[in-house]
Structures are given as C-alpha cells and as structure tokens.
Amino acid sequence: MEKYSQFRDKGSGISPFLPTTQPTSIMAKILGAWIFIIRLPLFVVYCALYFLMLDHLPIPPVLRKILLWAMMTIPGIWWIDLQLDGVKRGSLSQQPASRFPRERAVIAAQFTSPVDAVYLATIFDPIFVVSYPGTRKVQRVSLFRATALALAPPSTTTPRTGLTDLRALVEENPHRVIAVFPEMTTTNGKGILPFSPSLLATPADANIFAVSMRYTAPDITTPIPGAWLSFLWNLLRRPTHCVRVRIAEGVSNTTVAMNGLTHADMGDKVGNGEDGEADLAPEEVRLLDHVGDSLARLARNKRVGLSLRDKAAFVEAWSKGKGNGGWL
C-alpha cells in the first residue's frame, strides 16, 4: 500500500482510509460461506421490511428498539461491551442518569461502519444529522440515510437547502438525543479526523457526549465508499461480532455566547480556512479539541491531521488503482 503513503498521517504514521483485512484459514472461509448463504436472504429481507415499511409506521420507541435489536442479531452482533469513561466495571447501575446521553444531549460519535447508526438507534433512538466542513449547519437525515452514508463518497460541499443547526434541533426536540458524526466521513477506526464545527451550535444546557464504537473483528469498518459486497461478506460470514462501546463524560458548550452575542446573532461565520478552522475562536477550538481528544482516548487511537478533503482525494486515487469498490 506504499502508493497510498501520501494519505498516511505524518505525525503518527496512521492510514485511516485503508480497508482493514483479517487473515482467514481455508476452513474458516468454507464455514463462513455457508453462514453467509444462510444469513444473506434473511438479513436483506428483514432490512427491506424494516426500512421500507416498519420505519415509517408510528411504532412505540420500545418496540422500535426491539426490532432494531433483531436486525443486529441476524449477523451475530449480540455481544456489547459497554463502559462509561472513568467508571469501574460492574458499577454502571450506580451511576447518575446524567452520565448517559438522554434528553437534551448531543452524541459526537466515531464513524466507521453502517453498524454505528443502527447501534445508536437501538440504544438511544436519536435524531441523526449530517455535518459538513466549514459550517455549523447540519442536515437532519433518517436512520436509513445515516446508515447508507457510511458507504457513501465523502461530500466536501454543503447543500443549499434543508439545513438547520443543533441549537434549533435541541429546542424543537427537547426529549430526544441528537447524534452527530463530526468526522463527516468513515475511517477504518485507527484515527480520529478533524471535526466539523457543527458541534459549536450546541446550546449550553445540552451536554455533548463522545461515543466510541469499536468492532471485533474490525473488518466491518467501511472506509471505502460503495464496498457493500465486502461489508456484507465480512458482516454475515462470522458467527458473532463484538461491539466495544465507550462513553465519555458529557461536556457543555461554554462558547455559545461570545462578546454578548449568540451564534444565531453572529450567523454561520465559518469557512475561510480548510474545514473552517481559520474563523474559530480559541475557546471553540479548545472545545472541539476536548471532544476529539476524548474520542481518541476512548477508541485507543490518535487524532490525525488528514481531513475530509484528503479522504476525497484518497477515494479518487483508490478508484483509479482498484477499478471498483466491491470485493476488496
């Protein structure tokens, strides 16, 4: 993979855009093929039934979560290792409710796989939004769209319509959680990309929780757009998958009022530098750094300097080198 060395972070040497592969024996491949053949029709039919019909019905949240748990059970995602940052094992039930994302909370989640959105929907039933570089604006999307974005090409342009911000969403939905993928595109889980400034529109009374999800085996991460076949193969061929979930302590946005003005008064005023960094106040940079550092610590990896535009350039180079995004 030396021809992609320009997409390796100079400080850490991490390549966050390369697909992850796992060595497999011949017997494991044969067994995996049988499991894949049995699961694929059931999984495709169930997902089609849920996203085309059930997701549009006024189903109670509890029943919706049960249906999503069933979706994750089909590919064997049933072992969830959930921990709160700084909390000893076995003492989760003793923690105050404020340690978990709940109403008037914003989740800043690591983005590595379509499973991310499904898991978050199963546990928190959040409102999903898409972030863009250089703007605090976000776009509200459905669970299906949030899932599909994990295998979509990185978008470096902001749509002109359908935008809002986290402040408005929290005020309009005070009893819901908002889920944000601030990296704006998927990685292989080995590095945390620079954030969109969308988190800076979070109101001061809504805590921001960094949430990391890591998978065993890690080859169900999807840094390559369009690689649906390889994702389904890796997802369905193994008997089980483990999800390691870590949640940081919530932090409040203390930057919402600067010089007596709110962000609504100031407008969107981000965008001169790459990813909007040039227009951010020092307090805003510190907040994004704090959340980014928390996410890197939870994921046991490092923050990298490669941006969304680097991911777009990598995808172009990968497409020219491989000729397809399917079986990798």
N, C-alpha and C positions, 0 to 999 in steps of 0.2 A: 504493500500500500504506500510505497515511498512516493509515488506520483501524486499522492494527495497530501504530501508533507506540508504544503503551504496552508493547509487547514488544520494544522496542529498548533495548539496554544503555545506561544513562545516561552511563557514563564513556567508552565507545569508539564509541557510535553503531551498534554491530553488531546486526543482526537475525538471530540464529542459527536461527530456526524457519521462516523463509520459504523456499519451494522455489526452487531455482536453475534459471533458464531460459537457453538458449543461442540466439542468433539463427541462423536456418537459411534458406537460399535455397530457391526452389521446386524446382530441380533436385536439391538435396540431399535434400529431402523425398521426391521421387519415387524416387530411388535408395534412400533409407532404407526406404521402404515395401516395395520388392522384397526387400531384405536381411532385413527384419523377417519377411515372409511365409515366406521360405525357412528362417530360423533358428527361428522360434517352435515349430513342431511338434517339431523335433529337440531343442530345449532342454527343452521341457516333458516329453517322453517320457524323456529322459535323467535329468532331475532326479527324476521319479517313480520310475524304475527304481532309482536310487541310494538315495533316502531311504526307499522302501517295502520294498526287498529287500536291496540290497548293503550298506547301512549297518548292517544287523542281523546280518550274517554275520561269522564270525571271520577277517576278512581281514588279512593281514600289513600293518603300517603303511606299508611302502614301496608296496605295491600300492594301498592306500587313497589315498595321496598322488597316485599316477598317475591314478587315477580322478577325483580332485578337480581335478587339472590339466586333464583333458579337459573337465570341466564348465565351467571358466573359459575354455577355448579356444573353445568354441562361440560365445559372444558376443564373441570377439575380445580377451579380456583376456590378452595374451601378452607385453606389454612391461612389465617390472617394473624400476623404478629403485630399487635397494636400497642404502642407505648407513647406516653407523654414525656417530653424532654425534661430531664431532671427528676423524674418520678420513678421510684423503685418498682420492680415487678411485683405484682400481687396487691398493689395499693391503689389501683385505678378507681375502685369504687369509693375510696375515701377522699377523692379529690373534689373540690368545689365545682359546680356546674360551669363556672367562668373559665375553667381550664380547657373546655371543649368548645369548638365552634358551634354556636347556636344562633338564635335570632339576633339581628343587627351585628353580624360578623362577616368578615371577608376572608376567604381562604385563598392564599397565594400558594398554588400547588406546582410541584415539579411536573414537567410534561414529557413523558417518554413513550406512552403507549395508548391505544384506544381503551385499554382497561382502566386507565386513570379516571376518565369521566364516568364510566359505569360504576366503579367502586365509590366515587364521591356521591353519585346519585343514590346508591344503595344505602349509604350511611347518613348523609346529611340532607338529601333532597334539595340541592341548591339550585339557584338560578345561574346558568353558565353565561359567561361573556367572553368575547374575543378582544384582545388588546392589540394595539398597533404601535409602530415605532414613532416617536416624536409627538405623541398626543396623549392627553389624559382621557380622551374619549374612548368608549368601548361600544361593542355591539352585542346585544343580547341574542343568544342562539339557543336552539333546542338541544336536548341530550344527544339526539342523533347527529346533529351538526357538530357538536363538541367532540363526539367520538370520531367522526369522519375527518375532522381537522388534524387528527394525529397522523394521518397518512396523506394529507394534502400538501401541495407545494407551499413553501413559505411565501407570505404576501408582504411585500415591502411598501405597498400603497394603502392609504386609508380610504374607505368608501365615503362618498359624499352624503349619503342618506342613511337613516336608520341608526344614528349614533346617539348615545347618551353618556352618562358618567356614573361612577359608583355612588356618589352622593345622592343622585336622583333615584337610583335603583333601591338604595337602602331606605330612603324616605318613603318610596312608593310600596315597598315590601318589607315592613318593619319586623315581620315574623319569619322571614326567610334568611337563609345564608346565601351569599354571593360567592361563586367560585371563579377565580381568575388564574389563567396560565400566563404569568408575566414574562416568561421567556419568549412567548409568541410563536414558538415552533418546537418540534420534538428534538430530543437528543438521544444518545444511547445510554443516558443515565450516568455518565462518567464525569460530567462537568455541568456547572450552572452558568447559563448565558446571561449577559447583561439584561436588565429588566426594562420593560416599557414603563413610562411614567404614569400609567393609568392608576396605580395604587395611591398616588398622591391626591386623588379626588375622594378618597375615603373620608367620611365625616369623623370628627374627633371622638365621638361616642361609640364608634363601631370598631372593635378590635380586629387587627389583622393577624391571622394565624398562618405561619409557614407550615406546609404539609408535604412530607416526602413519602413517595411510594417506590419501593424497590422490589424487583421480582427475581425469584429463583425458579427456573433458570432465566437469565437476563436476556435471552434471545427473542423474547416477545416485545422488546422495545422496537420502535419503528422510526428510526431517523431518516429512512429513505422513503420519499413520497411514492405512493402508488404500489407499494410492495404488499398488496393484500394477500397474495397467494402464499408468500413465505411467512407472513404473520399468522395466517390461519393454520398453516402446516405446523409451525412451532407451538401455537396455542393448543391445538387439538390432539397432537400426537403423544403428548406426555400424560401419564396417569394423573398427576397432580401438579399444581403450581402453588408457591408460597408468596404471599404479599407481605412485605415488611413495611409497616406504616409508622411514621414518627410525626408527632405534632408538637410544634414549639409553643411556648407561652405567648399569648396574644399581646400585641403592642398597639398603642393608639397612635393616630396620626396627629402629631403636635404641630405640623406645618400648615394646617388648613387656614390659619389667619396670620398673615404677614403684613406688617405695617398697617394693621387695621382693616385689611381687605381680605375677602374670601376669594377662593378660586373662581366662584361664579362672577365676582366683580372683575377679576383680573383677566377672564377669558382663558383660552387654551394655551396661550403664550409659551409653547414649547416647539422647537423644531429647527433651529439654525444648525446645530451640530448633529452628528450621526446619533440616531436614537434620541435626539432631543437633549443630550447631556449638557450642551453649552448654555442653555437657558435655565437650568435648575439652580435654585438657591442652595447654599451649603447645607442647610437643615434638611432639605429634600433629598439631597444626595446621601446624607447620613441615614435617613430613614430607609431608602432603597438598599443601601449597603447593609444595614442591620438585618433586613428581611432576607437579602441574598446570602449573607453570612450564616444566618440561622438555617436556611435551606441547605446550604453546602455542608454544614455540620451534621444535620440530621441524615443527609444522604451519604455521609462519609466520603465526600469527594471535594473538589475545589471549584471556585469560581474561575471562569476563563474569560479571556478578552475577545473571543470570537463572537460576532454579532449575528443578527438576523440576515444582514446582507452577505456575510460570509457563508451562511447556510445556503442562501440562494445561489451564490457562486459555486459552492460545492455541488449542489444538485445539478447544475448545468454541466460541471466537469464530469460528474458521475454518470450522467445520462450519455454523454459522448463516449465515455470509456466502456460502459456496460451495454448500452443499446437498449436496455429495458429495466423496469423496476419491479419485476415479478419474482421469479425464483432466483434467489441470490446464493 
